[in-house]
């Protein structure tokens, strides 16, 4: 009888202890919600595609030689428009990534397509003379690029679609090299870069702006080979460019 009584008393004590503990936990939770354990948020590890985007963005904003190399790498063996079909070489750009002056032409011709370097034919020799005689610069001291990187067949003008496919690369080349000034040659490059409807006759000799960078449009050297009388006007445009280049601390290396 005593055993049974003791067992009942022990059982009652256990029940009371469990009930008290439950009441205590409930009271704590009610009074202090912070005490309720909050699961630690789990951060998902970066997935490869997210990393790829980060890498791509870092490459996009890289400047100088690294930036230009990244643009060239992204251009790859470009098949973005039909010009790839007839090209021998992609003509990306030439000169120094440190240039204070970037020169923008239209697109490669026969000689450029063969060599992979912009402005190496007759128009290129004229450009070299303009640079040396009027600006006191060698081609190695500037950076030269074209709106389209592949030769349009028969040296025709690039179509709007061809230009649109190539424009992001030209823009990124400019952003990577961050020059003090841009010289734009001829109406095709002028329209592509500035989106202006005014032709080169009206726009040349006046300062424009692309992404905060002063831009001087002038005649294309190939045009000057056919129209030598306009060399005088080109000289005036380049003298303006030279004055601003010097004023802005543009460098003549070496
Ligand atoms: N004309 C251009 O516009 N670019 C070249 O590279 C050569 C000729």
py3Dmol code that shows the C-alpha trace and the ligand (Angstrom):
import py3Dmol

protein = """\
ATOM      1  CA  UNK A   1       0.000   0.000   0.000  1.00  0.00           C
ATOM      2  CA  UNK A   2       2.857   2.288   0.958  1.00  0.00           C
ATOM      3  CA  UNK A   3       4.662   1.390  -2.260  1.00  0.00           C
ATOM      4  CA  UNK A   4       1.650   2.311  -4.322  1.00  0.00           C
ATOM      5  CA  UNK A   5       1.290   5.599  -2.431  1.00  0.00           C
ATOM      6  CA  UNK A   6       4.960   6.439  -2.961  1.00  0.00           C
ATOM      7  CA  UNK A   7       4.713   5.623  -6.686  1.00  0.00           C
ATOM      8  CA  UNK A   8       1.647   7.869  -6.980  1.00  0.00           C
ATOM      9  CA  UNK A   9       3.437  10.683  -5.158  1.00  0.00           C
ATOM     10  CA  UNK A  10       6.489  10.368  -7.480  1.00  0.00           C
ATOM     11  CA  UNK A  11       4.265  10.338 -10.534  1.00  0.00           C
ATOM     12  CA  UNK A  12       2.431  13.462  -9.317  1.00  0.00           C
ATOM     13  CA  UNK A  13       5.792  15.207  -8.725  1.00  0.00           C
ATOM     14  CA  UNK A  14       6.937  14.364 -12.303  1.00  0.00           C
ATOM     15  CA  UNK A  15       3.687  15.655 -13.790  1.00  0.00           C
ATOM     16  CA  UNK A  16       4.007  18.882 -11.778  1.00  0.00           C
ATOM     17  CA  UNK A  17       7.638  19.380 -12.866  1.00  0.00           C
ATOM     18  CA  UNK A  18       6.751  18.903 -16.547  1.00  0.00           C
ATOM     19  CA  UNK A  19       3.786  21.291 -16.210  1.00  0.00           C
ATOM     20  CA  UNK A  20       5.892  23.924 -14.454  1.00  0.00           C
ATOM     21  CA  UNK A  21       8.607  23.700 -17.087  1.00  0.00           C
ATOM     22  CA  UNK A  22       6.036  24.096 -19.863  1.00  0.00           C
ATOM     23  CA  UNK A  23       4.451  27.103 -18.104  1.00  0.00           C
ATOM     24  CA  UNK A  24       7.869  28.687 -17.624  1.00  0.00           C
ATOM     25  CA  UNK A  25       8.805  28.242 -21.308  1.00  0.00           C
ATOM     26  CA  UNK A  26       5.455  29.671 -22.402  1.00  0.00           C
ATOM     27  CA  UNK A  27       5.866  32.689 -20.111  1.00  0.00           C
ATOM     28  CA  UNK A  28       9.387  33.317 -21.370  1.00  0.00           C
ATOM     29  CA  UNK A  29       8.212  33.159 -24.980  1.00  0.00           C
ATOM     30  CA  UNK A  30       5.321  35.501 -24.260  1.00  0.00           C
ATOM     31  CA  UNK A  31       7.398  38.076 -22.366  1.00  0.00           C
ATOM     32  CA  UNK A  32      10.487  37.965 -24.478  1.00  0.00           C
ATOM     33  CA  UNK A  33       9.923  37.006 -28.095  1.00  0.00           C
ATOM     34  CA  UNK A  34      13.639  37.520 -28.712  1.00  0.00           C
ATOM     35  CA  UNK A  35      14.282  34.452 -26.685  1.00  0.00           C
ATOM     36  CA  UNK A  36      12.541  32.388 -29.332  1.00  0.00           C
ATOM     37  CA  UNK A  37      15.416  30.964 -31.300  1.00  0.00           C
ATOM     38  CA  UNK A  38      15.539  32.543 -34.781  1.00  0.00           C
ATOM     39  CA  UNK A  39      16.986  30.289 -37.424  1.00  0.00           C
ATOM     40  CA  UNK A  40      20.215  31.698 -38.864  1.00  0.00           C
ATOM     41  CA  UNK A  41      19.594  32.738 -42.478  1.00  0.00           C
ATOM     42  CA  UNK A  42      21.575  30.641 -44.851  1.00  0.00           C
ATOM     43  CA  UNK A  43      23.406  32.464 -47.655  1.00  0.00           C
ATOM     44  CA  UNK A  44      23.401  30.489 -50.843  1.00  0.00           C
ATOM     45  CA  UNK A  45      26.890  30.136 -52.296  1.00  0.00           C
ATOM     46  CA  UNK A  46      27.418  32.143 -55.517  1.00  0.00           C
ATOM     47  CA  UNK A  47      26.458  29.983 -58.442  1.00  0.00           C
ATOM     48  CA  UNK A  48      28.801  29.844 -61.436  1.00  0.00           C
ATOM     49  CA  UNK A  49      26.524  31.999 -63.638  1.00  0.00           C
ATOM     50  CA  UNK A  50      26.540  34.774 -61.020  1.00  0.00           C
ATOM     51  CA  UNK A  51      30.338  34.661 -60.997  1.00  0.00           C
ATOM     52  CA  UNK A  52      30.391  34.816 -64.763  1.00  0.00           C
ATOM     53  CA  UNK A  53      28.345  38.018 -64.612  1.00  0.00           C
ATOM     54  CA  UNK A  54      30.699  39.514 -62.026  1.00  0.00           C
ATOM     55  CA  UNK A  55      33.724  38.640 -64.137  1.00  0.00           C
ATOM     56  CA  UNK A  56      32.052  40.038 -67.227  1.00  0.00           C
ATOM     57  CA  UNK A  57      31.221  43.293 -65.439  1.00  0.00           C
ATOM     58  CA  UNK A  58      34.775  43.608 -64.108  1.00  0.00           C
ATOM     59  CA  UNK A  59      36.080  43.124 -67.619  1.00  0.00           C
ATOM     60  CA  UNK A  60      33.598  45.654 -68.946  1.00  0.00           C
ATOM     61  CA  UNK A  61      34.825  48.385 -66.642  1.00  0.00           C
ATOM     62  CA  UNK A  62      38.543  47.556 -66.893  1.00  0.00           C
ATOM     63  CA  UNK A  63      40.552  50.406 -68.367  1.00  0.00           C
ATOM     64  CA  UNK A  64      43.834  50.885 -70.182  1.00  0.00           C
ATOM     65  CA  UNK A  65      45.571  47.934 -71.819  1.00  0.00           C
ATOM     66  CA  UNK A  66      43.612  45.439 -69.676  1.00  0.00           C
ATOM     67  CA  UNK A  67      40.356  47.056 -70.715  1.00  0.00           C
ATOM     68  CA  UNK A  68      41.238  46.992 -74.398  1.00  0.00           C
ATOM     69  CA  UNK A  69      42.406  43.380 -74.124  1.00  0.00           C
ATOM     70  CA  UNK A  70      39.073  42.497 -72.471  1.00  0.00           C
ATOM     71  CA  UNK A  71      37.127  44.156 -75.301  1.00  0.00           C
ATOM     72  CA  UNK A  72      39.220  42.273 -77.854  1.00  0.00           C
ATOM     73  CA  UNK A  73      38.618  39.017 -75.990  1.00  0.00           C
ATOM     74  CA  UNK A  74      34.861  39.622 -75.955  1.00  0.00           C
ATOM     75  CA  UNK A  75      34.872  40.436 -79.670  1.00  0.00           C
ATOM     76  CA  UNK A  76      36.472  37.031 -80.258  1.00  0.00           C
ATOM     77  CA  UNK A  77      36.140  35.522 -83.710  1.00  0.00           C
ATOM     78  CA  UNK A  78      33.157  37.804 -84.299  1.00  0.00           C
ATOM     79  CA  UNK A  79      30.256  36.505 -86.395  1.00  0.00           C
ATOM     80  CA  UNK A  80      27.741  39.163 -85.314  1.00  0.00           C
ATOM     81  CA  UNK A  81      27.125  40.498 -88.836  1.00  0.00           C
ATOM     82  CA  UNK A  82      27.646  39.482 -92.442  1.00  0.00           C
ATOM     83  CA  UNK A  83      30.969  41.335 -92.749  1.00  0.00           C
ATOM     84  CA  UNK A  84      32.679  38.355 -91.120  1.00  0.00           C
ATOM     85  CA  UNK A  85      32.092  36.318 -94.280  1.00  0.00           C
ATOM     86  CA  UNK A  86      34.476  38.251 -96.508  1.00  0.00           C
ATOM     87  CA  UNK A  87      37.076  39.395 -94.037  1.00  0.00           C
ATOM     88  CA  UNK A  88      40.669  38.218 -93.840  1.00  0.00           C
ATOM     89  CA  UNK A  89      41.388  39.865 -90.480  1.00  0.00           C
ATOM     90  CA  UNK A  90      39.490  41.639 -87.761  1.00  0.00           C
ATOM     91  CA  UNK A  91      40.951  45.152 -87.566  1.00  0.00           C
ATOM     92  CA  UNK A  92      40.570  45.978 -83.899  1.00  0.00           C
ATOM     93  CA  UNK A  93      42.737  49.022 -83.199  1.00  0.00           C
ATOM     94  CA  UNK A  94      46.332  50.157 -82.934  1.00  0.00           C
ATOM     95  CA  UNK A  95      48.429  52.446 -80.766  1.00  0.00           C
ATOM     96  CA  UNK A  96      48.796  52.936 -77.071  1.00  0.00           C
ATOM     97  CA  UNK A  97      46.134  52.306 -74.461  1.00  0.00           C
ATOM     98  CA  UNK A  98      47.552  55.344 -72.611  1.00  0.00           C
ATOM     99  CA  UNK A  99      46.727  57.673 -75.496  1.00  0.00           C
ATOM    100  CA  UNK A 100      45.384  61.142 -74.750  1.00  0.00           C
ATOM    101  CA  UNK A 101      43.969  61.220 -78.281  1.00  0.00           C
ATOM    102  CA  UNK A 102      41.796  58.549 -79.914  1.00  0.00           C
ATOM    103  CA  UNK A 103      41.115  58.694 -83.649  1.00  0.00           C
ATOM    104  CA  UNK A 104      37.917  57.134 -84.979  1.00  0.00           C
ATOM    105  CA  UNK A 105      37.700  56.050 -88.623  1.00  0.00           C
ATOM    106  CA  UNK A 106      34.971  54.312 -90.564  1.00  0.00           C
ATOM    107  CA  UNK A 107      36.095  50.792 -91.352  1.00  0.00           C
ATOM    108  CA  UNK A 108      38.995  48.810 -92.800  1.00  0.00           C
ATOM    109  CA  UNK A 109      39.842  48.873 -96.490  1.00  0.00           C
ATOM    110  CA  UNK A 110      41.801  46.350 -98.546  1.00  0.00           C
ATOM    111  CA  UNK A 111      45.213  46.968 -96.952  1.00  0.00           C
ATOM    112  CA  UNK A 112      43.823  47.052 -93.433  1.00  0.00           C
ATOM    113  CA  UNK A 113      41.948  43.790 -94.027  1.00  0.00           C
ATOM    114  CA  UNK A 114      45.200  42.141 -95.159  1.00  0.00           C
ATOM    115  CA  UNK A 115      47.333  43.424 -92.282  1.00  0.00           C
ATOM    116  CA  UNK A 116      44.801  43.639 -89.440  1.00  0.00           C
ATOM    117  CA  UNK A 117      45.893  47.229 -88.688  1.00  0.00           C
ATOM    118  CA  UNK A 118      43.789  50.368 -89.208  1.00  0.00           C
ATOM    119  CA  UNK A 119      44.853  53.106 -91.593  1.00  0.00           C
ATOM    120  CA  UNK A 120      47.855  51.498 -93.279  1.00  0.00           C
ATOM    121  CA  UNK A 121      46.896  52.210 -96.926  1.00  0.00           C
ATOM    122  CA  UNK A 122      47.011  55.506 -98.810  1.00  0.00           C
ATOM    123  CA  UNK A 123      44.510  57.145 -96.438  1.00  0.00           C
ATOM    124  CA  UNK A 124      46.617  55.908 -93.527  1.00  0.00           C
ATOM    125  CA  UNK A 125      49.749  57.547 -94.911  1.00  0.00           C
ATOM    126  CA  UNK A 126      47.828  60.800 -95.205  1.00  0.00           C
ATOM    127  CA  UNK A 127      46.631  60.393 -91.606  1.00  0.00           C
ATOM    128  CA  UNK A 128      50.203  59.785 -90.406  1.00  0.00           C
ATOM    129  CA  UNK A 129      51.298  63.034 -92.084  1.00  0.00           C
ATOM    130  CA  UNK A 130      48.422  64.965 -90.509  1.00  0.00           C
ATOM    131  CA  UNK A 131      49.331  63.603 -87.104  1.00  0.00           C
ATOM    132  CA  UNK A 132      53.040  64.285 -87.384  1.00  0.00           C
ATOM    133  CA  UNK A 133      53.013  67.640 -89.137  1.00  0.00           C
ATOM    134  CA  UNK A 134      50.090  69.337 -87.416  1.00  0.00           C
ATOM    135  CA  UNK A 135      49.810  67.613 -84.046  1.00  0.00           C
ATOM    136  CA  UNK A 136      53.419  66.537 -83.535  1.00  0.00           C
ATOM    137  CA  UNK A 137      52.300  62.967 -82.762  1.00  0.00           C
ATOM    138  CA  UNK A 138      53.353  59.552 -84.081  1.00  0.00           C
ATOM    139  CA  UNK A 139      50.685  56.895 -84.617  1.00  0.00           C
ATOM    140  CA  UNK A 140      52.249  54.934 -81.752  1.00  0.00           C
ATOM    141  CA  UNK A 141      51.382  57.833 -79.413  1.00  0.00           C
ATOM    142  CA  UNK A 142      47.654  57.804 -80.170  1.00  0.00           C
ATOM    143  CA  UNK A 143      45.039  55.053 -80.404  1.00  0.00           C
ATOM    144  CA  UNK A 144      43.352  54.469 -83.778  1.00  0.00           C
ATOM    145  CA  UNK A 145      40.160  52.461 -84.230  1.00  0.00           C
ATOM    146  CA  UNK A 146      37.288  52.110 -86.671  1.00  0.00           C
ATOM    147  CA  UNK A 147      33.529  51.988 -86.221  1.00  0.00           C
ATOM    148  CA  UNK A 148      33.375  48.574 -87.917  1.00  0.00           C
ATOM    149  CA  UNK A 149      36.151  46.067 -87.443  1.00  0.00           C
ATOM    150  CA  UNK A 150      35.726  44.111 -90.688  1.00  0.00           C
ATOM    151  CA  UNK A 151      36.066  45.322 -94.254  1.00  0.00           C
ATOM    152  CA  UNK A 152      32.807  46.125 -96.062  1.00  0.00           C
ATOM    153  CA  UNK A 153      33.037  44.495 -99.507  1.00  0.00           C
ATOM    154  CA  UNK A 154      34.217  46.827-102.246  1.00  0.00           C
ATOM    155  CA  UNK A 155      34.849  49.516 -99.620  1.00  0.00           C
ATOM    156  CA  UNK A 156      31.161  50.433 -99.479  1.00  0.00           C
ATOM    157  CA  UNK A 157      29.846  52.246 -96.413  1.00  0.00           C
ATOM    158  CA  UNK A 158      28.882  49.935 -93.558  1.00  0.00           C
ATOM    159  CA  UNK A 159      25.118  49.434 -93.234  1.00  0.00           C
ATOM    160  CA  UNK A 160      23.240  50.590 -90.096  1.00  0.00           C
ATOM    161  CA  UNK A 161      22.927  46.951 -88.977  1.00  0.00           C
ATOM    162  CA  UNK A 162      26.637  46.315 -89.393  1.00  0.00           C
ATOM    163  CA  UNK A 163      27.437  49.462 -87.448  1.00  0.00           C
ATOM    164  CA  UNK A 164      24.934  48.599 -84.717  1.00  0.00           C
ATOM    165  CA  UNK A 165      26.553  45.176 -84.269  1.00  0.00           C
ATOM    166  CA  UNK A 166      30.011  46.717 -83.881  1.00  0.00           C
ATOM    167  CA  UNK A 167      29.188  49.912 -81.964  1.00  0.00           C
ATOM    168  CA  UNK A 168      29.302  48.405 -78.443  1.00  0.00           C
ATOM    169  CA  UNK A 169      32.912  47.399 -79.066  1.00  0.00           C
ATOM    170  CA  UNK A 170      33.882  50.850 -80.324  1.00  0.00           C
ATOM    171  CA  UNK A 171      32.198  52.448 -77.324  1.00  0.00           C
ATOM    172  CA  UNK A 172      33.954  50.102 -74.940  1.00  0.00           C
ATOM    173  CA  UNK A 173      37.305  50.790 -76.622  1.00  0.00           C
ATOM    174  CA  UNK A 174      36.730  54.496 -76.022  1.00  0.00           C
ATOM    175  CA  UNK A 175      35.662  53.943 -72.423  1.00  0.00           C
ATOM    176  CA  UNK A 176      38.669  51.708 -71.776  1.00  0.00           C
ATOM    177  CA  UNK A 177      41.185  54.151 -73.220  1.00  0.00           C
ATOM    178  CA  UNK A 178      39.505  57.234 -71.687  1.00  0.00           C
ATOM    179  CA  UNK A 179      41.306  59.762 -73.901  1.00  0.00           C
ATOM    180  CA  UNK A 180      41.309  63.493 -73.282  1.00  0.00           C
ATOM    181  CA  UNK A 181      40.141  64.135 -76.860  1.00  0.00           C
ATOM    182  CA  UNK A 182      38.658  62.288 -79.826  1.00  0.00           C
ATOM    183  CA  UNK A 183      39.255  63.085 -83.498  1.00  0.00           C
ATOM    184  CA  UNK A 184      36.520  61.666 -85.696  1.00  0.00           C
ATOM    185  CA  UNK A 185      37.190  61.231 -89.416  1.00  0.00           C
ATOM    186  CA  UNK A 186      34.420  61.618 -91.980  1.00  0.00           C
ATOM    187  CA  UNK A 187      30.649  61.567 -91.915  1.00  0.00           C
ATOM    188  CA  UNK A 188      30.108  57.817 -91.381  1.00  0.00           C
ATOM    189  CA  UNK A 189      32.166  57.765 -88.181  1.00  0.00           C
ATOM    190  CA  UNK A 190      30.662  61.082 -87.112  1.00  0.00           C
ATOM    191  CA  UNK A 191      27.111  59.767 -87.427  1.00  0.00           C
ATOM    192  CA  UNK A 192      27.953  56.495 -85.740  1.00  0.00           C
ATOM    193  CA  UNK A 193      29.664  58.128 -82.777  1.00  0.00           C
ATOM    194  CA  UNK A 194      27.468  61.159 -82.196  1.00  0.00           C
ATOM    195  CA  UNK A 195      24.219  60.101 -83.836  1.00  0.00           C
ATOM    196  CA  UNK A 196      24.102  63.492 -85.515  1.00  0.00           C
ATOM    197  CA  UNK A 197      22.092  64.068 -88.673  1.00  0.00           C
ATOM    198  CA  UNK A 198      24.286  67.017 -89.677  1.00  0.00           C
ATOM    199  CA  UNK A 199      26.967  65.939 -92.150  1.00  0.00           C
ATOM    200  CA  UNK A 200      30.712  66.434 -91.888  1.00  0.00           C
ATOM    201  CA  UNK A 201      30.599  69.691 -93.896  1.00  0.00           C
ATOM    202  CA  UNK A 202      28.489  71.351 -91.203  1.00  0.00           C
ATOM    203  CA  UNK A 203      29.974  69.603 -88.169  1.00  0.00           C
ATOM    204  CA  UNK A 204      33.716  69.798 -88.877  1.00  0.00           C
ATOM    205  CA  UNK A 205      35.739  72.370 -87.022  1.00  0.00           C
ATOM    206  CA  UNK A 206      33.264  72.524 -84.124  1.00  0.00           C
ATOM    207  CA  UNK A 207      33.582  70.840 -80.761  1.00  0.00           C
ATOM    208  CA  UNK A 208      31.117  68.110 -79.931  1.00  0.00           C
ATOM    209  CA  UNK A 209      31.032  65.738 -76.983  1.00  0.00           C
ATOM    210  CA  UNK A 210      30.803  61.996 -76.449  1.00  0.00           C
ATOM    211  CA  UNK A 211      30.400  60.721 -72.897  1.00  0.00           C
ATOM    212  CA  UNK A 212      32.039  63.851 -71.502  1.00  0.00           C
ATOM    213  CA  UNK A 213      34.975  63.685 -73.938  1.00  0.00           C
ATOM    214  CA  UNK A 214      35.442  66.595 -76.377  1.00  0.00           C
ATOM    215  CA  UNK A 215      35.200  65.408 -79.998  1.00  0.00           C
ATOM    216  CA  UNK A 216      36.507  67.225 -83.071  1.00  0.00           C
ATOM    217  CA  UNK A 217      35.143  66.042 -86.433  1.00  0.00           C
ATOM    218  CA  UNK A 218      37.148  66.622 -89.603  1.00  0.00           C
ATOM    219  CA  UNK A 219      37.353  65.306 -93.158  1.00  0.00           C
ATOM    220  CA  UNK A 220      38.350  61.696 -93.735  1.00  0.00           C
ATOM    221  CA  UNK A 221      41.860  61.424 -95.211  1.00  0.00           C
ATOM    222  CA  UNK A 222      40.499  59.330 -98.126  1.00  0.00           C
ATOM    223  CA  UNK A 223      38.213  62.263 -98.960  1.00  0.00           C
ATOM    224  CA  UNK A 224      41.204  64.616 -98.829  1.00  0.00           C
ATOM    225  CA  UNK A 225      43.064  62.439-101.326  1.00  0.00           C
ATOM    226  CA  UNK A 226      40.194  63.075-103.739  1.00  0.00           C
ATOM    227  CA  UNK A 227      39.594  66.689-102.664  1.00  0.00           C
ATOM    228  CA  UNK A 228      42.978  68.202-101.819  1.00  0.00           C
ATOM    229  CA  UNK A 229      41.495  71.720-101.758  1.00  0.00           C
ATOM    230  CA  UNK A 230      39.879  70.854 -98.419  1.00  0.00           C
ATOM    231  CA  UNK A 231      43.245  70.136 -96.756  1.00  0.00           C
ATOM    232  CA  UNK A 232      43.375  73.754 -95.576  1.00  0.00           C
ATOM    233  CA  UNK A 233      40.112  73.337 -93.642  1.00  0.00           C
ATOM    234  CA  UNK A 234      41.375  70.094 -92.145  1.00  0.00           C
ATOM    235  CA  UNK A 235      44.516  71.885 -91.036  1.00  0.00           C
ATOM    236  CA  UNK A 236      42.361  74.494 -89.273  1.00  0.00           C
ATOM    237  CA  UNK A 237      40.403  71.735 -87.482  1.00  0.00           C
ATOM    238  CA  UNK A 238      43.611  70.023 -86.400  1.00  0.00           C
ATOM    239  CA  UNK A 239      45.115  73.266 -85.141  1.00  0.00           C
ATOM    240  CA  UNK A 240      42.072  73.692 -82.908  1.00  0.00           C
ATOM    241  CA  UNK A 241      42.565  70.131 -81.722  1.00  0.00           C
ATOM    242  CA  UNK A 242      46.239  70.778 -81.052  1.00  0.00           C
ATOM    243  CA  UNK A 243      45.500  73.896 -79.013  1.00  0.00           C
ATOM    244  CA  UNK A 244      43.020  72.041 -76.818  1.00  0.00           C
ATOM    245  CA  UNK A 245      45.290  68.996 -76.570  1.00  0.00           C
ATOM    246  CA  UNK A 246      48.111  71.167 -75.236  1.00  0.00           C
ATOM    247  CA  UNK A 247      45.780  73.111 -72.976  1.00  0.00           C
ATOM    248  CA  UNK A 248      44.553  69.844 -71.430  1.00  0.00           C
ATOM    249  CA  UNK A 249      48.090  68.584 -70.858  1.00  0.00           C
ATOM    250  CA  UNK A 250      47.952  66.061 -73.707  1.00  0.00           C
ATOM    251  CA  UNK A 251      51.204  64.120 -73.789  1.00  0.00           C
ATOM    252  CA  UNK A 252      53.765  63.628 -76.517  1.00  0.00           C
ATOM    253  CA  UNK A 253      55.564  60.490 -75.404  1.00  0.00           C
ATOM    254  CA  UNK A 254      59.259  59.832 -75.892  1.00  0.00           C
TER     255      UNK A 254
END
"""
ligand_1 = """\
8
LIG
N 39.548 54.161 -93.787
C 39.070 54.031 -92.538
O 38.079 54.658 -92.167
N 39.694 53.210 -91.721
C 40.769 52.522 -92.058
O 41.282 51.788 -91.226
C 41.265 52.672 -93.366
C 40.643 53.498 -94.210
"""
view = py3Dmol.view(width=600, height=400)
view.addModel(protein, "pdb")
view.setStyle({"model": 0}, {"cartoon": {"style": "trace"}})
view.addModel(ligand_1, "xyz")
view.setStyle({"model": 1}, {"stick": {}})
view.zoomTo()
view.show()
